[in-house]
């Protein structure tokens, strides 16, 4: 029939379905390829506190506790539980690290499933939903996390599954679905302590859910409280066994909450929203407007439904991120100036990814002019504030950690190497050009969304190419960071040389906890060597309270007690401001004859 024919040369419905199926396959392949490409460059842990704590906690959970405590603020154990079985298979630290990276990639790709099921609720077909979810996982804010043994990939998977469970509970209330939601949210909490606001937001949503179905709401709420309490107790117990000192991950947030000002909140908030815009080529603005419209519609009916759930959890986590980095010390007073403190994205990224996915889904379905223009106006306001106010104050030349601001790392090459005086408004040709050029990605993304409003497949194709290209570019920054911050300690090879001369494995190495070097070098040495020297026992010793029991001791390079103990320094055994020493005995005699020791201390 004539009425069934496509108009103006547009493809028929069957053709469109075929193209979307093809695009879904390509998008999944692109996501897999992007994460593997990023992960391929991962060589070794580069975070001596974050990654090492997760790896050593996994070792503890596996039943082989590290002999010495980890010097860090502690972390919740969800991610460590996932990678713990690797320690059952091998005690080789590098092999454990590589398998953990591979697991992170698998979890990142697996996130496509719940994320696609979530955006199907926006009215998409299955191929369209899979395409959208896979493309979102290609963005640098998601892909770059596959370069690190951090909890982000697991957290994103569980967050997406949790919100999906909330939507399914809304569609068909039941006690079972409510309990599933609570279990998934508790699992997210087990993965990282910082998602406590997520737990609270879901709890508040369940209170509103009483109006829809009181029994599932009650059961879900009670389960959420009980499981969250259990998570906190379990995490505390594990951290007490592993971490030196108390769990301190929340201290900085509490201090900021007490001392921050409206001005500091405005600076941190505008910088982080700008980051989210750049990280998504502006699509997050479309998603934010769509969710807000959905929330307003729900409120008109006296309900807080799926849109309210998404809006609540995202706002809760964005607020946490802003509060966590709004301290005057982070932004202005720290001698070690950090640009990433002004743009911090890692805390909110797993949650704003939901907004980006919804924004892209709305564009695919056919966003109205009003919605697109509203998103563009909001984005323009943020860009204006940042370009004319914030950028001139920020230390654009400051230190960055790619895992903290992965969404803007495609433009890392624009960052200046040398400090310059504050007050320089960004322009295309000056030292502060990073801000204005990165902002162009937002403008281009939103303009294309408008121009291609009736050709969503074309927009998604361009968006996907941009996402993959951006992730590959961002991986250059991550690789550079890993090259400078990571690597196997040279002391590992030195210890192998010692074992070769000794003719037997070294079973134990002691670490002098009281002889400290400036900065964070001593904690880094304690953590990294404790991991890399596996499966050897790495005992942390307080010499004023106990004696060394091993022949080999890691202490300061200028060890005050070396002479009195008769210790000799092993050649090549220097790392992180520390030195490998050997105490008097048969091993010292053998190493001396082999020429592996320096001259005796006078």
Order of alpha helices (4+ residues) and beta strands (2+ residues): alpha-alpha-alpha-alpha-alpha-alpha-alpha-alpha-alpha-alpha-alpha-alpha-alpha-alpha-alpha-alpha-alpha-alpha-alpha-alpha-beta-alpha-beta-beta-alpha-beta-beta-alpha
